[in-house]
Amino acid sequence: MAGHGAHLTTASAFDDRPSIFEVVAQDSLMSAVRPALQHVAKVLAESNPGRYGFLWHWFDEIYTILDLLLQQHYLSRCSASFSENFYGLKRVTLRGSRRPHQWLATAGLPQKQHWKSLCLLVLIPYLKTKLEKLVSRLREEDDYSIHPPSSSWKRFYRAFLAAYPFVNLAWEGWFLAQQLCYILGKARHHSPLLRLAGVRLVRLTAEDLQALEEQLPATSTTRPPACSVKDQVQSAAKKALGGLAFSLSTGLSVGVFFLQFLEWWYSSENQDTIKSLTALPIPPPPLHLDHGTASPLLPKLKTICPLCRKIRANDTALATSGFVFCYRCAYSYVKSHQQCPITGYATELQHLVKLYMPEN
């Protein structure tokens, strides 16, 4: 029985397929990099909103552009994504040779499979992230009842919110079924996205590794001895880009191990220990600030909303800064700018805290 299980979860010697553990590990690699970079962007935005606030506001787009450049480099050079190359895997066409060791990674994928792979590697995670944020925002609007109950828009997005869990379940079930077929040997690929791209994953062979090592020296030795200034500039630019790509890949490879350590450190099993070690006494309340001199954005009267300059209605505080506004004023501003209107701290809709005054 144990031998049968080992056969299912290890690669075959004939088709050189990677095991299910390898393909799942490389899938989860980039999903661990994104939250770490997002946390760095949030820390920078909170430390200096004026200079680094755009990193938090446009993080999805900036990350997608960097991911596009990274995946393009590895697909062109190694016929694999960054995470696949990190685990010693490569992509080959489904209609290619039956013997994967005859396909060198430096040969590259055909143009059609290359662009399909690039789009599915970069575009699908971006659209999925945007869809999840849209669903979260619509649920918050539904909880806070921003739209009138009889509006057609509210009926539409309530139907959308009701259908989304079933669509998401079907999507995840599709991937799970494909992985089960891969474990049982009924499929050549573990992910439906690989089938859509027309490729499958195999292990890098010794010939592939040797070809990758000889690729850079070969390009330098084939250069003619006498070259013009234009050729020298192009050669220097190529070396600079190659060095930049190598530094980026090396930095990400080292950072992956650091991210795995952080993931373990902040895991749920260690939270009780971390809280006991870092427990500090509650700080005293802040000193009273004079509304007339603290900031030109603050009104002189404490009961006035800093945004609409009227008596506050439905007092709502921002957890990131502590300033109090009208609920609708704070909701509209945070939804549009993702920051506190007074301090500029990065703020989201879940940071709005409803205050219930004694007179209410």
Secondary structure as UniProt FT lines:
FT   HELIX           2..9
FT   TURN            13..15
FT   HELIX           20..47
FT   HELIX           49..57
FT   HELIX           59..78
FT   HELIX           82..86
FT   TURN            87..88
FT   STRAND          89..93
FT   TURN            94..95
FT   HELIX           100..102
FT   HELIX           105..107
FT   HELIX           111..144
FT   TURN            149..150
FT   HELIX           152..183
FT   TURN            184..185
FT   HELIX           192..197
FT   STRAND          199..203
FT   HELIX           206..221
FT   HELIX           229..265
FT   HELIX           268..278
FT   TURN            291..293
FT   TURN            296..297
FT   TURN            302..303
FT   TURN            306..308
FT   STRAND          315..318
FT   TURN            319..321
FT   STRAND          324..326
FT   HELIX           327..337
FT   TURN            341..343
FT   HELIX           349..351
FT   STRAND          352..354
FT   TURN            358..359
//
